[in-house]
Amino acid sequence: MYFLCDKSHCIPTDEVIDSLAPQIGQKFFQLGTELGLSVAELENIKNNHCNDLAAQNKKVLLGWREDKTLKPSIEVLAQALVNIDRGVDCLEDIIEDIDINTFRATEDIRDRISDHRDEIVQDIVISDILDDMMTHLVISADDRRHIEHFPRQDDQNKALLEIVITRKEMAYSLFVDALQNNGYTDLANKLSFDSHDVSSSSTPELSENKGSSEWSVPLYRVRLQKNYCKIIREIHHQTIVDYLISKSVFSLDDSEQIESGKTQMEKNRLLMDILLHGREEIGYTEFLKALRKEPVYKDLADQIEKTEVTDRDRSILQSCQKLKEKISLIYVL
């Protein structure tokens, strides 16, 4: 019936939804009805995104895709677009250049997480897992704040899963590796899959001509994150915090916040959170000076300063910033 061919039974990816939502226009209510959302759900969406049609349409598409009653396929979406007189050309144009393996990999990740969701949500403690994922740049400091603002462990785990699903194969693979490295071997084995067929579009795009001034993620932040695990596991915070206070990098309130951590690693995580959310490189520079004042940390300071930062590193971490809005939208109803 349409150009959809072998992709007709695939589930729309985030990229498809992002591209399609602005093209639907004012028909979000009709579209939502066609896709099976209730009037109450649609009124909720309208009230929360009253001045943003694209956000309304996106929330409708996300809500439909999460419905487990029927498989939310591209074919179903195409028929709904036809039924509301929007036509299917816009959808065809979007999916034409997306590799079929990208759809399959995304579905495989969703299916595997869905199959073991209860075990993940109920059984794991994610602090060490977040440490590993931050070190590999697939989780940012902002992501960690978002996850840990939930007081309950199960809600934190759900928030992490949403991020892993949104960021697809790279984040998923590193999530599984982190489970393996932190004692959840059985669960990691259940979630593992061969990713050799995954399209390159599942990883952040790199711009060959992007100059250093065009990256929104500064070099020092990448260097700190690539050494995140080593920093939080090796340092004792007190003399470092005192030095940073003396240089007006940290405040007394910052010090109190850090001291609220129950263990040394928790205190170090809070210290790193403040550094990674600093807007100026001076905090990083003074942090290295603080390390070098203690002979035992000199090698660590040298390692951080000499850490290689590639365009790929910056692209991965920058993609976390771009995807924050997607995660926020999922949690708004």
C-alpha positions as CSV (number, residue, x, y, z in Angstrom):
1,M,0.0,0.0,0.0
2,Y,2.8,2.4,0.9
3,F,6.6,2.8,0.4
4,L,7.0,1.3,3.8
5,C,8.1,-2.2,2.5
6,D,10.0,-4.3,4.9
7,K,9.9,-1.5,7.6
8,S,6.1,-1.6,7.9
9,H,6.1,-3.8,11.0
10,C,9.0,-2.0,12.8
11,I,8.4,0.2,15.8
12,P,9.1,3.9,15.1
13,T,12.4,5.1,16.7
14,D,13.0,8.3,18.6
15,E,14.4,9.8,15.4
16,V,11.2,9.0,13.5
17,I,9.1,10.5,16.2
18,D,11.2,13.6,16.6
19,S,11.1,14.3,12.8
20,L,7.4,13.5,12.4
21,A,5.9,15.4,15.4
22,P,6.5,18.9,13.9
23,Q,4.9,17.9,10.6
24,I,1.5,16.7,12.0
25,G,0.3,20.2,12.9
26,Q,-3.0,20.8,14.8
27,K,-4.4,17.3,14.4
28,F,-2.8,15.8,17.5
29,F,-6.2,15.1,19.1
30,Q,-7.5,13.3,16.0
31,L,-4.2,11.4,15.8
32,G,-4.3,10.4,19.4
33,T,-7.8,9.1,19.0
34,E,-6.8,7.1,16.0
35,L,-3.9,5.6,17.9
36,G,-6.0,4.6,20.9
37,L,-5.2,7.2,23.5
38,S,-8.1,8.1,25.8
39,V,-9.8,11.5,25.9
40,A,-8.4,12.1,29.4
41,E,-4.8,11.3,28.3
42,L,-5.2,13.7,25.3
43,E,-6.6,16.5,27.5
44,N,-3.7,16.0,29.9
45,I,-1.2,16.4,27.0
46,K,-3.0,19.5,25.7
47,N,-3.0,21.1,29.1
48,N,0.7,20.4,29.7
49,H,1.9,21.5,26.3
50,C,-0.8,24.0,25.4
51,N,1.4,26.3,23.3
52,D,3.6,23.7,21.6
53,L,1.9,21.6,18.9
54,A,5.1,19.6,18.2
55,A,5.4,18.7,21.8
56,Q,1.7,17.6,21.9
57,N,2.2,15.4,18.8
58,K,5.4,14.0,20.2
59,K,3.8,13.1,23.5
60,V,0.9,11.4,21.6
61,L,3.4,9.3,19.6
62,L,5.4,8.4,22.7
63,G,2.3,7.4,24.6
64,W,1.1,5.2,21.7
65,R,4.5,3.6,21.3
66,E,4.6,2.6,25.0
67,D,1.2,1.0,24.8
68,K,1.7,-2.8,25.1
69,T,-1.9,-3.7,23.9
70,L,-0.9,-3.8,20.2
71,K,2.5,-3.6,18.5
72,P,3.0,0.1,17.7
73,S,4.2,-0.4,14.1
74,I,5.0,2.0,11.3
75,E,2.1,0.5,9.3
76,V,-0.4,1.4,12.1
77,L,1.0,4.9,12.3
78,A,0.8,5.3,8.5
79,Q,-2.9,4.3,8.5
80,A,-3.6,6.7,11.3
81,L,-2.0,9.5,9.3
82,V,-4.1,8.7,6.3
83,N,-7.3,8.5,8.4
84,I,-6.7,12.1,9.7
85,D,-6.0,13.3,6.1
86,R,-2.4,14.1,6.9
87,G,-1.1,11.6,4.4
88,V,1.8,9.2,4.6
89,D,4.4,11.1,2.4
90,C,6.0,12.8,5.4
91,L,6.5,9.4,7.2
92,E,7.9,7.8,4.0
93,D,10.5,10.5,3.6
94,I,11.6,10.1,7.2
95,I,12.0,6.3,7.2
96,E,13.5,6.0,3.7
97,D,17.1,6.5,4.7
98,I,17.0,4.7,8.1
99,D,18.7,1.3,8.0
100,I,16.4,-1.6,8.8
101,N,19.1,-2.8,11.3
102,T,18.6,0.4,13.3
103,F,14.9,-0.4,13.8
104,R,15.7,-4.0,14.7
105,A,18.5,-3.2,17.2
106,T,16.2,-0.6,18.9
107,E,13.4,-3.2,19.1
108,D,15.7,-5.8,20.4
109,I,16.9,-3.5,23.2
110,R,13.3,-2.6,24.2
111,D,12.3,-6.3,24.1
112,R,15.2,-7.4,26.3
113,I,14.7,-4.7,28.8
114,S,10.9,-5.3,28.8
115,D,11.5,-9.1,29.4
116,H,13.7,-8.4,32.5
117,R,12.3,-5.1,33.6
118,D,11.0,-6.3,37.0
119,E,14.4,-7.8,37.8
120,I,16.3,-4.7,36.8
121,V,14.0,-2.3,38.7
122,Q,13.7,-4.4,41.9
123,D,17.1,-6.0,42.3
124,I,19.9,-3.7,41.3
125,V,21.6,-0.8,43.1
126,I,22.9,1.6,40.5
127,S,25.4,3.8,42.1
128,D,28.4,1.8,40.8
129,I,26.7,1.2,37.5
130,L,26.3,5.0,37.0
131,D,30.0,5.4,37.9
132,D,31.0,3.1,35.0
133,M,28.6,4.6,32.5
134,M,29.7,8.1,33.4
135,T,33.4,7.1,32.9
136,H,32.4,5.9,29.4
137,L,30.5,9.2,28.7
138,V,27.1,7.7,28.0
139,I,25.7,9.2,31.1
140,S,26.3,12.9,31.9
141,A,26.4,14.6,35.3
142,D,22.9,16.1,34.5
143,D,21.6,12.6,33.8
144,R,22.9,11.4,37.1
145,R,21.2,14.3,38.9
146,H,18.0,13.5,37.1
147,I,18.2,9.8,38.1
148,E,19.2,10.4,41.7
149,H,16.6,13.0,42.4
150,F,14.1,10.2,42.8
151,P,14.2,9.1,46.4
152,R,13.3,5.4,45.8
153,Q,15.8,3.0,44.3
154,D,13.2,1.4,42.0
155,D,12.3,4.8,40.5
156,Q,16.0,5.6,40.0
157,N,16.3,2.3,38.1
158,K,13.3,3.1,35.9
159,A,14.8,6.5,35.1
160,L,18.1,4.9,34.1
161,L,16.3,2.4,31.8
162,E,14.5,5.3,30.0
163,I,17.9,6.8,29.3
164,V,19.4,3.5,28.1
165,I,16.5,2.9,25.8
166,T,16.6,6.4,24.4
167,R,20.4,6.2,23.7
168,K,20.1,2.8,22.1
169,E,22.9,0.3,21.4
170,M,26.0,2.1,22.8
171,A,24.4,3.0,26.1
172,Y,22.8,-0.4,26.3
173,S,26.0,-2.3,25.7
174,L,27.8,-0.3,28.4
175,F,24.9,-0.8,30.8
176,V,25.2,-4.5,30.3
177,D,29.0,-4.3,30.8
178,A,28.5,-2.3,34.0
179,L,26.1,-4.9,35.3
180,Q,28.7,-7.6,34.5
181,N,31.5,-5.6,36.3
182,N,29.5,-4.9,39.4
183,G,28.3,-8.4,40.3
184,Y,25.1,-8.8,38.3
185,T,26.5,-11.5,36.1
186,D,23.3,-13.5,35.6
187,L,21.3,-10.5,34.7
188,A,24.0,-9.2,32.3
189,N,24.1,-12.6,30.6
190,K,20.3,-12.5,30.1
191,L,20.5,-9.0,28.6
192,S,23.6,-9.6,26.4
193,F,23.2,-9.8,22.6
194,D,25.4,-9.8,19.5
195,S,25.4,-6.2,18.3
196,H,27.5,-6.7,15.1
197,D,24.6,-6.0,12.8
198,V,23.7,-2.7,14.5
199,S,23.8,0.3,12.1
200,S,26.3,3.0,12.6
201,S,23.3,5.4,13.0
202,S,22.8,4.0,16.5
203,T,25.9,5.9,17.6
204,P,26.2,9.7,17.8
205,E,27.0,11.3,14.4
206,L,30.4,13.0,14.1
207,S,31.0,16.1,12.2
208,E,34.2,16.0,10.3
209,N,34.4,19.8,10.0
210,K,33.4,20.7,13.5
211,G,36.0,23.0,15.0
212,S,37.0,22.9,18.7
213,S,35.1,26.1,19.3
214,E,31.8,24.6,18.1
215,W,31.6,21.9,20.8
216,S,29.3,22.8,23.7
217,V,31.0,20.3,25.9
218,P,34.4,21.7,27.2
219,L,37.5,19.5,27.1
220,Y,38.0,19.6,30.9
221,R,34.6,18.2,31.5
222,V,35.3,15.2,29.3
223,R,38.7,14.6,31.0
224,L,37.0,14.6,34.4
225,Q,34.4,12.2,33.3
226,K,36.8,9.8,31.6
227,N,38.6,9.5,34.9
228,Y,35.4,9.5,37.0
229,C,35.8,6.0,38.5
230,K,39.5,6.5,39.3
231,I,38.8,9.8,41.0
232,I,36.0,8.7,43.2
233,R,37.7,5.5,44.2
234,E,41.2,6.9,45.0
235,I,40.9,10.4,46.6
236,H,40.1,11.5,50.1
237,H,38.1,14.7,49.8
238,Q,38.8,16.8,52.8
239,T,42.1,18.5,52.0
240,I,40.9,19.0,48.4
241,V,37.7,20.6,49.4
242,D,39.5,22.9,51.9
243,Y,41.8,24.0,49.1
244,L,39.0,24.7,46.7
245,I,37.2,26.7,49.3
246,S,40.4,28.8,49.9
247,K,40.4,29.5,46.1
248,S,36.6,30.5,46.1
249,V,35.9,27.5,43.8
250,F,33.7,25.8,46.4
251,S,31.5,27.5,49.1
252,L,30.9,26.4,52.7
253,D,27.5,25.2,51.5
254,D,29.2,23.0,48.9
255,S,31.4,21.6,51.7
256,E,28.3,20.8,53.8
257,Q,26.7,19.1,50.8
258,I,29.7,16.9,50.2
259,E,29.9,16.0,53.9
260,S,26.3,14.8,53.8
261,G,27.6,11.7,51.9
262,K,27.5,8.6,54.1
263,T,30.7,7.0,52.7
264,Q,33.9,8.3,51.2
265,M,32.8,7.4,47.7
266,E,29.5,9.2,48.2
267,K,31.4,12.3,49.3
268,N,33.6,12.0,46.3
269,R,30.6,11.7,44.0
270,L,29.1,14.8,45.4
271,L,32.5,16.6,45.0
272,M,32.6,15.5,41.3
273,D,29.0,16.6,40.8
274,I,29.8,20.1,41.8
275,L,32.9,20.2,39.6
276,L,31.1,18.8,36.6
277,H,28.4,21.4,36.9
278,G,30.8,24.2,37.2
279,R,30.6,26.7,34.3
280,E,34.2,27.7,34.3
281,E,37.5,25.8,33.7
282,I,39.0,27.5,36.8
283,G,37.4,24.8,39.0
284,Y,39.1,22.1,37.0
285,T,42.4,23.9,37.1
286,E,42.3,24.4,40.8
287,F,41.2,20.8,41.4
288,L,44.4,19.6,39.6
289,K,46.4,22.0,41.8
290,A,44.7,20.6,44.9
291,L,45.6,17.0,43.8
292,R,49.2,18.0,43.2
293,K,49.6,19.4,46.7
294,E,49.3,15.8,47.9
295,P,52.2,13.7,46.5
296,V,50.0,10.6,46.5
297,Y,47.7,12.2,44.0
298,K,50.3,13.7,41.6
299,D,50.1,10.8,39.2
300,L,46.3,11.0,39.2
301,A,46.5,14.8,38.4
302,D,48.9,14.1,35.5
303,Q,46.7,11.3,34.2
304,I,43.6,13.6,34.1
305,E,45.5,16.4,32.5
306,K,47.0,14.2,29.8
307,T,43.7,12.3,29.1
308,E,43.1,12.2,25.3
309,V,39.8,13.7,24.2
310,T,38.6,12.8,20.7
311,D,35.8,14.3,18.6
312,R,34.0,11.0,19.3
313,D,34.2,11.5,23.0
314,R,32.8,15.0,22.8
315,S,30.1,13.9,20.4
316,I,29.0,11.1,22.7
317,L,28.8,13.5,25.7
318,Q,27.2,16.3,23.7
319,S,24.5,13.8,22.5
320,C,23.6,13.4,26.2
321,Q,22.8,17.1,26.4
322,K,20.6,16.9,23.2
323,L,18.7,13.9,24.6
324,K,17.9,15.5,28.0
325,E,14.8,17.1,26.5
326,K,13.5,13.7,25.3
327,I,13.9,12.2,28.8
328,S,12.2,15.2,30.3
329,L,9.2,14.9,27.9
330,I,8.7,11.3,28.9
331,Y,8.3,12.3,32.5
332,V,5.8,15.1,31.8
333,L,2.1,14.2,31.5
